[in-house]
Amino acid sequence: MLDNLDDKLGFAPDYDSPVPYMQRTRDYYIAIGYTTPYRWAHYIDAPFQKLKKPLNKSRVTIITTAAQYDPTKGDQGPGAAYNGSAKFYQVYDGDTARQHDLRISHIGYDRKHTTATDSGTWFPLPQLIKAQQAGRIGEVAPRFFGAPTNRSHRVTIDTDAPEILARCREDQVDVAVLVPNCPVCHQTTALVARHLEANGIPTVVMGCAKDIIEHAAAPRFLFSDFPLGNSAGKPHDVESQALTLELALQVLESAPGPRTTMQSPLRWNEDAKWKLDYNNIATMNPEELARRRAEFDKQKDIARGNRVEAA
């Protein structure tokens, strides 16, 4: 009966809505034996800075949660399994006048529905350079910045966000575009964006986890309803990457106030069943959950050792 009604009225299936990443993540970690629910950052109000100058006169930077490729850190290539060895623990920066090999094997992107074969989906520097050449922005800032995503909320708020702000000020940055990948990456970029806006720098987050970004009250958000790991557009689709950046720039210009979300009109594909898969315990048997617990513990131990070395 309901199926007939859906057909008559043209309703979409209920699962074709933004993936509930916060609930999925909580349920998943409880299912593999971590019984303390994760506390997602939650705010009601958000700081907000209007553009101080037009974008075509502004210096724009990128803040990414992707990691610089290090061949000594194991497999970080397309389709690589989660690799805790590749995590980074301190803010880093890179020269925007050079090419960079940034990878996302160290975080929980959607490995089933994207293969991480095109860095343009998570690092929009090539598109930002094109925007400068076209006169859409004034200039690309001399450096982009990497934000660690494996620490507590307090470390992000008290240590990493202030460090990124200091480097932005050194480079006289006018605007920041933040590009997360995994669920915690989205939280991290929302917290960094809030800190930058509270200190005078307008921001926009380009992301795929709508619930996390809005729960943390990011000032401006461009939502792409794509699998995690594709915040900057579809892989091997330059037009989609260009449009995604352009929409983010439009959010910067047009947001009427804090907590503004714009949704991209692009769809990943016509079949939205990919949304049913990410960390969905309803699709996993006990053996699979046990395997994932063992693998998670292994990677956590690796990451803990690397964190001690980096301290």
N, C-alpha and C positions, 0 to 999 in steps of 0.2 A: 504493500500500500504506500509506504513512504517513498520507495523507489519510484513508483509511478508519479507521485506528487513532485518529487525532485525533477523527474524528466519533464513533466508538464510546465513547471515553473522555472526550469533552468537553474536550480540550486546547485552549488558546488558541494562536494562531499565535506563533511565536518573536518576531516583531517587536512584539508587544503586550507590551512590557516597557519600563522607563524608557529614554528616549532616551540614547544614549552621547554626550553633548555634548562631553566632553573629546576623545575620539577623532575625532569628526566635525570638530571645530574644527581639530585638528592636521592631519588629512588635507586639509581644505579649503584651508588656507593654504599647505600644501606644493604642492597642485595648482595654485594660482594664482601660484606662483613664490617664495613665502617659505619657504626651505628650512630655516631654524632652527626646530625644533619649539618651540612655546610651553611654558613651564614652569609648570604649574598648582601653586598652593600646596598643600602636602601635609604633614599632621601626623597623628600617631598618637594622642596624648593631647590632651585639651581641658580648659580651665578650666571650673569649674561653680559657680554660686552658687544655693543654695536661695532661695526667696522669703523675704524678711525679714518680710513681713506678708501677710495674705490679699489676694487680688486685689481684693476689694470694699473694701479700704482702701488700695489702691496707686495711685500716680500713674504713668500709662503714656504713653510716647511712641511715635512712629513714625519709623523711619529709612528713607528711600526713595532709589532711584536714578533716579527720574523727575526731569525738569528743569522749572523754571518757564518758562511760555510767554513768549516774547519775539517780538513780531510783526516785529522787524527781522531775525530769523534765518532767514528762508525758510520753506518749507512744513513745518509741524509737525502738520498735521491728520491725521484718521483716514486710514490707508492711505498716508501720505506715505512716500516712499523714505527710505533712511538719510540723515540730515542731520547731517554733522559740524559744521556751523555752530552747532547748538543745544546742543552739549556744554557742560558747566560744569566748572570746574577747581578750585574751592574749595568747602569745606563751606558750605552756606547753611542758613537756618532760616526757618520761617514760623509765623505766629500761628494756632493751632488754633481760635481763636474766629471766624476768617474763612474764607470759601470761597476755594479756590485752583484755578488752572488749570494742572495739571501734565501734561506730555506725555512720550512715550517715542520720538519720532522720531529721537533722537540715538543710539540703541542698537540692537543686533541682536535685536529680538524676532521672533517668528514671523509675518512679514507675509503668508504664504500662508493661514494658518489662523485668524488673528484680525486684526481691522481697527482696533483701538485706538479704538473709538467710545465706550467706557464707562470712565472713569477709576476707577470702583469696582473694576475688576479689578486695578489696580496701586497704588491709593492708598486704603487702607481707613479713612480718617478718618471718613466718615459712619457706618460701622458701629461704630467705636470710640466715637463720641459716643452712639450708641444704647446701647452697652454701659454707658456711664456712666449714662445716663438710667434704665436698667433695674436699676442697682445691681450689675451684674456686675463692674465695676471701680470703684475709688474715684473717680478723676477722670482726664480727659485732661490730659496735661502742657500747659503754656502754649505750647510750641513743638514742631514736628516738625523733622526735620533731613534735609538732602539730602547724600548721600555720592557724591563723584565716582568714576567707574568707569573712567577712561581712563588712569590712571597705573600705574606699576610697583607690584609688591607692596610694595617698601620705602617708597614714598611713602604708600601706604595705611596701612601699619603704623606708620611713624615720624611722619607728619604728620596725615593725615585722621582716623584712629581716635582719637588723643589729643585732637584738636580737638573731635570729637563727644563724647567722654567729658567734657571740660571744660564743654561747654554742657549736657550732661545733669546734671552736678553743680550748675551754676548754677540749674537748674530743679528741683532736688531730685527727679529722676526715680527711681522705684523699679524700673521694668520697661521694657524696650525691645522693640518688635516691628519686625523688619527685613523689608523687602519688595523683593527684587531683580526684575530683568526679563530681561536678556540673560545669556549665559554668564559674561562677566567680572563683571557685576553680582552674580551669585551668589557668586563668589569674594570680591568686595569685602565683601559683607554678612557672609560667614562670618568674614573677618578682623576686621571691626569688632566682631562679636558676641564673638569670642574676647577682644578687648581689653577690652570692657565687662565681661565675666564675670570676667576676671582682676583687675578693679578694683572688684568688688563689685556690679555691676548684672546681674541675671538677664535673659536674652534668649530670644527664639524667632525663627527665620527662617522666613517663609512663602515657599515657592519651588516651582519646577517642574523644576529641574536637580539631580536627586538625586545623580548621580555627583560633581558639582563640590562640593556642600555637604559631602558625607560625606568626600570626599578631603581637604578642608581642615579636617575635624573641628570643625564647628560644634557648640556645646554642645547645642542643641535645634533640631529641624527638623520643620516640618509640610510634608510632600510632597504637592502636588497634581499629578497626572499629566495636566497640561494643556499646551497650546502655550505657549512663552515669551511673557510679557506678561500672564499671567493668574494671577499668584501669589496674588491676593486673592479669586479666585472667577471664575465664568463671567460674560461680559458680558451686561448687561441681565437679570440673574437675581439679584435681591436676596436671595432665600432662600439661594442658593448662596454669596453673599458673606457673609451672616450666619453660615452654618454654618462657612465656612472660618475666619473670625475666632474663632468659638467653639472650634473644634478647636485653634487655636493657643493659646488661653488654657488649654485643658485640658492641652496639652503643658507649659506653664509650671507648672501645678499638679502634674502627675502624673509628670513625668520622674524616673526613679529615680536618674539620674546622667548624666554627660557623654556626648555622642554619641547622644542619644536621638532616634530618628526615628519619627514617626507618619505613616501614609499616609491621606489623605482617602479616604473610600469613593466619592466622586463620580467619574464618568467624563466625559470631554469629550463623547464620543458613542459609539455602538455600534461604529462602524467605526474601528479604530485605525490605519488606513493613513496618517493624518496624521503618524505618527511616522517614516515613511520619508523625509520630504521635507527637513527642516531641514538645510541645508549638506551634503547628501548628494551627493558627487561622482559616485556611481554613476549618478545621474540627469541629469548635465550633460555636454554635448558640448564639444569644445575651443573652439568659438566662444563658448559661454556662459561658460566659464572665463576666456577672454581678456577678454570684456566686463566681467566682475566684477572682474578684476584692474585694469583701467583705471579703473573707477568707485571701487574701493577706494583706489587711489593718489590720485585726485582728492580724495576726502573726507579722506584722511590729510593732504594738503597744507593743506586748509582748517583742519582741526583743529590742525595744527602752528602755523599763523599765529595762531589764536585763543588757543592756549596761551601763545605768546610775549606777546601783548597782555595776558593775564590775570596774567602773572608780575610 
